[in-house]
């Protein structure tokens, strides 16, 4: 399975997700978005449900990072928070299962999730928000970490820009990482790669026209 990480080296991974209530939430639309991303040269895809993973697995052999998003009682952790969810994603065809590995109250430990993912035959991607969380995730058996959760925890910086400081820290510590989060221009994605990212994930700027429309509208309203 280490070959999966080798295949992702230097690649653009497109996150193709749509929230409940979005007109793009239907799996048929997710498939169309994935086909478009692949046509543009995406080297990997990040998907948010077992049904999406299974449908996309049937049309492509590129590495798929799968995850779930489910609210958990008494915990802010909602990205693949349970071993059962992790196993379902792997069984659907994901090569890599992403999960929240932040220092937050959680129903299952990072080690338990990593073990479940490995037991299902997939690689474990720990979504973190700090250097310390990345170090702990690797100690718990994660195969790779991503900067996905920076800005979404009380102990990480809230900012409009990507967390390049975290990327610098990870590189200085010798920890392999995938860059994700607010990389909404080609220039920012290229900078993440220059700072040592193993691969770069871009989502909203490519696959969420409703979000991008809001960016333009906000800019225009600011000029009124």
MIDRENSE-152178 format. One record per residue (C-alpha): residue in one letter; x, y, z. Coordinates in steps of 0.05 Angstrom, whole numbers, padded with zeros to 5 digits. Layout:
BEGIN
('A',(X,Y,Z))
...
***
This chain:
BEGIN
('X',(00000,00000,00000))
('X',(00060,00047,00006))
('X',(00056,00050,-00069))
('X',(-00008,00091,-00062))
('X',(00031,00146,-00026))
('X',(00084,00141,-00080))
('X',(00031,00151,-00133))
('X',(00005,00212,-00097))
('X',(00073,00245,-00091))
('X',(00070,00314,-00122))
('X',(-00002,00305,-00145))
('X',(-00063,00349,-00142))
('X',(-00118,00313,-00103))
('X',(-00187,00341,-00116))
('X',(-00236,00339,-00059))
('X',(-00305,00326,-00090))
('X',(-00356,00336,-00035))
('X',(-00424,00367,-00030))
('X',(-00461,00381,00035))
('X',(-00531,00357,00049))
('X',(-00580,00405,00016))
('X',(-00533,00421,-00041))
('X',(-00560,00410,-00111))
('X',(-00494,00372,-00124))
('X',(-00504,00322,-00066))
('X',(-00531,00268,-00112))
('X',(-00479,00214,-00128))
('X',(-00491,00224,-00202))
('X',(-00467,00296,-00196))
('X',(-00407,00274,-00154))
('X',(-00389,00226,-00209))
('X',(-00393,00281,-00262))
('X',(-00349,00327,-00220))
('X',(-00298,00271,-00211))
('X',(-00297,00257,-00285))
('X',(-00284,00331,-00297))
('X',(-00228,00332,-00245))
('X',(-00196,00271,-00276))
('X',(-00201,00302,-00345))
('X',(-00163,00361,-00317))
('X',(-00107,00316,-00291))
('X',(-00125,00302,-00218))
('X',(-00079,00249,-00189))
('X',(-00126,00231,-00132))
('X',(-00195,00244,-00105))
('X',(-00223,00256,-00035))
('X',(-00295,00234,-00025))
('X',(-00342,00237,00035))
('X',(-00386,00175,00035))
('X',(-00383,00101,00021))
('X',(-00434,00108,-00035))
('X',(-00392,00161,-00069))
('X',(-00329,00121,-00060))
('X',(-00360,00058,-00090))
('X',(-00389,00096,-00150))
('X',(-00324,00132,-00165))
('X',(-00282,00069,-00154))
('X',(-00320,00037,-00211))
('X',(-00297,00090,-00261))
('X',(-00224,00102,-00242))
('X',(-00161,00071,-00215))
('X',(-00132,00135,-00185))
('X',(-00121,00134,-00110))
('X',(-00184,00151,-00071))
('X',(-00184,00181,-00002))
('X',(-00250,00166,00032))
('X',(-00283,00192,00094))
('X',(-00350,00202,00129))
('X',(-00380,00263,00161))
('X',(-00427,00245,00218))
('X',(-00444,00286,00280))
('X',(-00424,00249,00343))
('X',(-00460,00259,00409))
('X',(-00416,00296,00459))
('X',(-00358,00305,00411))
('X',(-00337,00356,00359))
('X',(-00303,00300,00319))
('X',(-00344,00283,00257))
('X',(-00295,00261,00203))
('X',(-00294,00185,00205))
('X',(-00302,00183,00280))
('X',(-00315,00108,00290))
('X',(-00281,00044,00269))
('X',(-00345,00020,00236))
('X',(-00347,00081,00191))
('X',(-00273,00072,00174))
('X',(-00284,-00001,00154))
('X',(-00345,00018,00111))
('X',(-00304,00069,00073))
('X',(-00247,00020,00061))
('X',(-00296,-00034,00039))
('X',(-00326,00013,-00011))
('X',(-00259,00018,-00047))
('X',(-00220,00074,-00014))
('X',(-00144,00066,-00016))
('X',(-00136,00115,00041))
('X',(-00185,00131,00098))
('X',(-00181,00201,00126))
('X',(-00202,00214,00198))
('X',(-00202,00270,00249))
('X',(-00139,00262,00291))
('X',(-00145,00327,00331))
('X',(-00136,00334,00405))
('X',(-00211,00337,00418))
('X',(-00260,00296,00460))
('X',(-00272,00235,00417))
('X',(-00312,00170,00417))
('X',(-00251,00129,00395))
('X',(-00177,00141,00400))
('X',(-00132,00156,00341))
('X',(-00097,00090,00353))
('X',(-00163,00052,00351))
('X',(-00183,00085,00285))
('X',(-00115,00072,00255))
('X',(-00118,-00001,00274))
('X',(-00188,-00008,00244))
('X',(-00166,00025,00179))
('X',(-00104,-00019,00172))
('X',(-00145,-00080,00190))
('X',(-00191,-00063,00132))
('X',(-00132,-00060,00084))
('X',(-00127,00015,00075))
('X',(-00078,00070,00093))
('X',(-00094,00118,00149))
('X',(-00093,00193,00136))
('X',(-00096,00234,00200))
('X',(-00128,00302,00192))
('X',(-00093,00348,00242))
('X',(-00091,00421,00262))
('X',(-00023,00426,00298))
('X',(00047,00398,00297))
('X',(00035,00362,00363))
('X',(-00027,00327,00335))
('X',(00013,00304,00275))
('X',(00068,00276,00319))
('X',(00017,00240,00361))
('X',(-00018,00212,00300))
('X',(00047,00183,00272))
('X',(00062,00153,00340))
('X',(-00007,00121,00337))
('X',(00007,00089,00270))
('X',(-00018,00138,00218))
('X',(00012,00131,00149))
('X',(00007,00205,00130))
('X',(-00022,00268,00160))
('X',(-00058,00326,00128))
('X',(-00067,00398,00150))
('X',(-00143,00394,00138))
('X',(-00165,00412,00208))
('X',(-00124,00475,00218))
('X',(-00172,00532,00232))
('X',(-00227,00484,00255))
('X',(-00202,00472,00326))
('X',(-00198,00521,00384))
('X',(-00123,00510,00388))
('X',(-00105,00526,00316))
('X',(-00103,00594,00281))
('X',(-00168,00621,00252))
('X',(-00148,00655,00187))
('X',(-00170,00663,00115))
('X',(-00102,00641,00089))
('X',(-00075,00570,00088))
('X',(-00035,00550,00150))
('X',(00033,00555,00118))
('X',(00066,00560,00186))
('X',(00041,00490,00203))
('X',(00069,00465,00138))
('X',(00137,00495,00155))
('X',(00135,00463,00223))
('X',(00118,00395,00195))
('X',(00174,00398,00144))
('X',(00224,00421,00197))
('X',(00203,00362,00240))
('X',(00214,00314,00183))
('X',(00141,00293,00179))
('X',(00110,00278,00112))
('X',(00045,00315,00102))
('X',(-00011,00330,00053))
('X',(-00031,00403,00048))
('X',(-00105,00419,00052))
('X',(-00146,00478,00073))
('X',(-00160,00545,00039))
('X',(-00113,00531,-00019))
('X',(-00160,00567,-00066))
('X',(-00113,00591,-00121))
('X',(-00061,00555,-00163))
('X',(-00008,00600,-00133))
('X',(-00025,00579,-00062))
('X',(-00026,00506,-00081))
('X',(00043,00513,-00113))
('X',(00069,00548,-00051))
('X',(00045,00490,-00007))
('X',(00084,00443,-00052))
('X',(00146,00487,-00047))
('X',(00140,00484,00029))
('X',(00146,00409,00027))
('X',(00076,00381,00018))
('X',(00076,00309,-00007))
('X',(00012,00325,-00045))
('X',(-00040,00381,-00046))
('X',(-00115,00376,-00036))
('X',(-00161,00428,-00067))
('X',(-00236,00425,-00058))
('X',(-00282,00485,-00057))
('X',(-00245,00526,-00110))
('X',(-00254,00469,-00159))
('X',(-00317,00431,-00141))
('X',(-00363,00478,-00102))
('X',(-00392,00531,-00149))
('X',(-00439,00556,-00095))
('X',(-00380,00572,-00050))
('X',(-00340,00605,-00105))
('X',(-00401,00646,-00125))
('X',(-00403,00671,-00054))
('X',(-00330,00693,-00058))
('X',(-00345,00736,-00120))
('X',(-00409,00764,-00090))
('X',(-00373,00783,-00026))
('X',(-00319,00819,-00065))
('X',(-00370,00857,-00106))
('X',(-00411,00877,-00045))
('X',(-00348,00904,-00013))
('X',(-00341,00952,-00071))
('X',(-00411,00981,-00064))
***
